[in-house]
Amino acid sequence: MAQRKIKVRGVYRSASHLPIWEVMEKARIWQKAGLDLVSFEYCAMPPDAERALFKGEIDFISGDHLTPYGLVVQGKPIVSIASPVNEQNASIASWRRIKSLRDLRGKRVADTPMEGREGGFHHGRGNHMMYMIRAGMKIRDVKWVESESSDEQFEALTSRKADARFISGGGERYKKLGMHILPLGPLPMINGPTLTTSYTVLHKKKGLGEALVKALVLGIHFAKTQRQRTEKILDGLNRRTGEDYQYSRLERMPSKPYPDAQAIINAYDLGCIKAPEAKKLSPMALWDLHYLRELDNSGFIDRLYRRRSAKA
């Protein structure tokens, strides 16, 4: 008799998380891990996702990296159990050539507000602030020209209401306008489709933590070892969404999705900007990696990749 699958409901905090979840759906990874994904919807604001999690309306959140520290210090049972993305890359587009971030002191920088309209912390803005902090700057060293709209931020820069803007990618459209691009290099940071859930859910649904981690591991394995099939899945996702998701973002995911230590510290530091009371916590207070460690220690992940190597 087939074992009954655990019904699971989730939300994702950013459309940038979709590639791995799309691969897992199309490759029937959820079912292979013993799960039945009955709903998976977009949720823009962290407070909404967290409220649904604590009410038992959902079982996990894809993402939610910074605001949970303020919840942990309140005694809320939120927990992160795996992280397949541990760094962020950004560049600066500016009208005047700059040699380092420190050259932005006193300049106007277009960006999102630090907090959203409903109390959420904008992770992208947080990443940009962390770049500055690691460069020895203070957040107030620049004048922030803030807008929720990416188009309005772009307009602020092109109309010279702002002197610079943090960007992702190569910045070709900015170069065409005569701007200069300064790559900032990788920033250790927890971001992307982190598995975040609650102990209430994990205790209620026996085996859920193990199954969620196993599903993510299997999804990453499929993407890394089945490139043609994965690219076909991404092509379908791009046609449906109008985005341009590239295989490289999946290829970079680690076979064992442990969080990077410095990435945790940087995310924690940003979380403490939002909730200073969380400074009494350890950066690890949000994390429980025993589900992943037990799967790893069993040899399951190593066997997956050895099996692939043997076939090759």
C-alpha positions in Angstrom: 0.0 0.0 0.0 1.4 3.4 -1.0 2.3 5.7 1.8 -0.1 8.7 2.1 1.6 11.9 1.0 1.8 14.9 3.3 -0.4 17.8 2.0 1.6 21.0 2.0 0.8 24.7 1.3 3.3 27.4 0.6 3.9 30.9 -0.5 6.8 32.5 -2.2 8.0 36.0 -1.4 9.6 36.9 -4.8 9.1 35.8 -8.4 12.9 35.3 -8.5 12.3 32.1 -6.5 10.2 30.5 -9.1 12.8 28.6 -11.2 13.6 25.9 -8.6 9.9 25.5 -7.6 8.9 25.2 -11.3 11.5 22.5 -11.8 10.3 20.7 -8.8 6.7 20.8 -9.9 7.3 19.8 -13.5 9.7 17.0 -12.6 7.3 15.7 -9.9 9.8 16.2 -7.2 7.2 16.9 -4.5 5.6 13.5 -5.0 9.0 11.8 -5.0 9.7 13.3 -1.6 6.3 12.2 -0.2 4.6 15.6 -0.5 1.4 16.8 -2.1 1.7 20.5 -2.9 -1.9 21.7 -2.8 -1.3 25.4 -3.1 1.7 27.7 -3.7 1.0 31.4 -4.2 2.8 34.7 -4.3 2.7 36.8 -1.0 4.3 40.2 -1.3 4.6 41.3 2.3 6.5 39.4 5.1 3.8 40.2 7.8 1.1 38.6 5.6 3.2 35.4 5.0 4.2 35.2 8.7 0.6 35.7 9.8 -0.6 32.9 7.5 2.2 30.6 8.8 1.3 31.2 12.5 -2.4 30.7 11.8 -1.7 27.4 10.1 -3.0 28.5 6.7 0.3 27.6 5.1 3.1 25.3 5.9 6.2 27.0 4.6 7.5 30.3 3.1 9.9 30.5 0.3 12.2 33.3 1.5 11.5 35.5 4.5 15.1 36.2 5.6 15.2 39.3 7.7 12.0 40.0 9.7 12.0 36.6 11.4 14.7 37.6 13.8 12.3 40.1 15.4 9.7 37.3 15.7 12.2 34.8 17.2 13.0 37.3 20.0 9.3 37.5 20.7 9.2 33.8 21.2 7.5 33.0 17.8 8.2 29.5 16.5 9.5 30.5 13.1 12.5 28.6 11.8 14.6 28.3 8.6 15.8 24.8 7.6 17.7 25.2 4.3 19.3 27.8 2.1 20.1 27.2 -1.6 21.2 30.8 -2.3 23.9 32.4 -0.1 25.2 35.4 -2.0 24.0 38.4 -3.9 25.7 40.4 -6.7 25.2 44.0 -7.5 26.8 46.9 -9.3 26.5 50.7 -9.1 25.3 52.7 -12.1 26.4 56.4 -11.9 26.7 59.5 -14.0 30.2 60.2 -12.6 32.8 57.5 -12.6 33.5 56.2 -9.1 36.3 53.9 -7.9 34.6 52.6 -4.8 31.4 52.8 -2.8 33.0 55.4 -0.5 32.9 57.8 -3.5 29.1 57.9 -3.0 29.4 59.9 0.3 27.1 62.9 0.0 25.6 61.6 -3.2 21.9 60.9 -4.0 21.1 57.2 -4.5 17.8 55.9 -6.0 16.4 52.9 -4.2 13.4 51.3 -2.6 12.4 52.5 0.9 14.0 50.5 3.7 10.4 49.5 4.8 7.4 48.7 2.7 4.0 50.3 3.3 2.9 47.5 5.5 6.0 47.1 7.6 8.0 44.7 5.5 11.7 45.1 5.1 12.9 45.4 1.5 15.6 42.8 1.2 17.1 44.4 -1.9 17.6 47.8 -0.1 19.0 45.8 2.9 21.6 44.2 0.6 22.6 47.6 -0.7 23.0 48.9 2.8 25.1 45.9 3.8 27.4 46.6 0.8 27.9 50.1 2.3 28.4 48.9 5.8 31.1 46.4 4.7 32.8 49.3 2.8 33.1 51.2 6.1 30.2 53.5 5.4 27.1 54.5 7.4 23.6 54.3 5.9 23.2 58.0 6.3 26.3 58.8 4.3 24.2 59.0 1.2 20.9 60.8 0.5 18.3 58.1 -0.4 15.9 59.0 -3.3 13.2 56.5 -2.5 10.4 54.9 -4.5 8.6 51.6 -4.4 8.6 51.7 -8.2 11.7 50.4 -10.1 10.6 52.5 -13.1 10.5 55.6 -10.9 14.0 54.8 -9.5 15.3 54.5 -13.1 13.6 57.8 -14.0 15.2 59.5 -11.0 18.6 58.5 -12.2 18.0 59.3 -15.9 16.6 62.7 -15.1 19.6 63.3 -12.7 17.4 63.6 -9.6 19.7 60.9 -8.4 23.4 60.5 -8.9 23.6 56.7 -8.7 21.6 53.5 -8.3 22.4 49.9 -7.2 21.6 47.5 -10.1 21.8 43.8 -11.0 23.2 42.4 -14.2 25.7 44.0 -16.6 24.0 47.4 -16.8 23.9 47.6 -20.6 21.0 50.0 -20.8 22.8 52.3 -18.4 26.0 52.2 -20.4 24.0 53.2 -23.5 22.9 56.3 -21.7 26.5 57.2 -21.0 26.6 56.0 -17.4 29.5 54.2 -15.7 29.1 50.8 -14.1 31.1 49.7 -11.0 30.7 45.9 -10.2 30.7 45.4 -6.4 31.4 41.7 -6.4 29.6 39.0 -4.4 27.9 39.8 -1.0 27.4 36.9 1.4 23.7 37.0 2.1 20.8 34.6 2.8 18.4 35.2 0.0 16.3 33.4 -2.6 14.1 30.4 -1.9 15.1 29.7 1.7 12.8 27.1 3.4 11.2 28.9 6.3 8.5 27.2 8.4 7.3 27.0 12.0 7.8 24.4 14.8 4.1 24.3 15.2 3.6 23.1 11.7 6.6 20.7 11.9 5.3 19.1 15.1 1.8 18.8 13.7 2.8 17.2 10.4 5.2 14.4 11.3 8.0 14.0 8.8 7.3 17.4 7.1 10.7 18.9 7.9 12.6 15.9 6.5 10.4 15.8 3.4 10.7 19.5 2.6 14.5 19.3 2.8 14.5 16.1 0.7 12.4 17.8 -1.9 14.7 20.7 -2.2 17.8 18.5 -2.4 16.1 16.4 -5.1 15.0 19.5 -7.1 18.6 20.9 -7.0 19.9 17.5 -8.1 17.5 17.3 -11.0 18.5 20.8 -12.2 22.2 20.2 -11.9 22.1 16.8 -13.6 19.3 17.2 -16.2 20.3 20.4 -17.9 18.3 19.9 -21.1 15.1 19.0 -19.3 15.6 21.9 -16.9 16.2 24.4 -19.6 13.0 23.3 -21.3 11.1 23.8 -18.1 12.6 27.3 -17.7 11.6 28.1 -21.3 8.0 27.3 -20.4 8.2 29.4 -17.3 9.7 32.3 -19.2 6.9 32.2 -21.8 4.3 32.1 -19.1 5.7 34.9 -17.0 7.5 37.1 -19.5 10.7 36.8 -17.5 14.2 35.6 -18.6 15.2 33.1 -16.0 18.6 31.6 -16.8 19.8 28.1 -16.1 22.9 29.5 -14.3 20.9 30.5 -11.3 20.0 26.9 -10.7 23.4 25.5 -11.7 25.0 27.6 -8.9 22.9 26.1 -6.1 24.8 23.8 -3.8 24.0 20.1 -3.8 23.8 20.4 0.0 21.8 23.6 0.7 23.5 24.6 4.0 23.5 28.3 4.7 26.8 30.1 4.5 28.0 31.4 7.9 28.9 34.9 6.8 25.6 35.1 4.9 23.7 34.3 8.1 25.6 37.0 10.0 24.9 39.6 7.3 21.2 38.7 7.2 21.1 38.8 11.0 22.7 42.3 11.0 20.0 43.6 8.6 17.3 41.9 10.7 18.6 43.8 13.8 18.3 47.1 11.9 14.6 46.3 11.6 14.3 44.9 15.1 17.1 46.1 17.4 15.8 44.0 20.2 17.0 40.9 18.3 20.6 41.9 19.0 20.3 39.7 22.2 20.0 36.7 19.9 22.6 34.5 18.3 22.6 34.8 14.5 21.9 31.1 14.5 18.7 31.4 16.6 16.5 31.4 13.5 18.1 28.2 12.1 17.6 24.5 12.6 19.7 22.4 10.2 19.3 19.0 11.8 16.9 17.9 9.0 19.5 18.6 6.4 22.3 17.2 8.4 20.5 13.9 9.1 19.8 13.6 5.3 23.4 14.4 4.5 24.7 12.1 7.2 22.7 9.2 5.8 24.7 9.4 2.6 21.5 10.1 0.6 22.9 13.2 -1.2 26.3 11.7 -1.9 24.6 8.6 -3.4 22.5 10.8 -5.7 25.5 12.3 -7.3 27.6 9.2 -7.3 24.8 7.4 -9.2 24.9 10.1 -11.8 28.7 9.9 -12.1 28.5 6.2 -12.5 26.0 6.5 -15.4 28.2 9.1 -17.1 
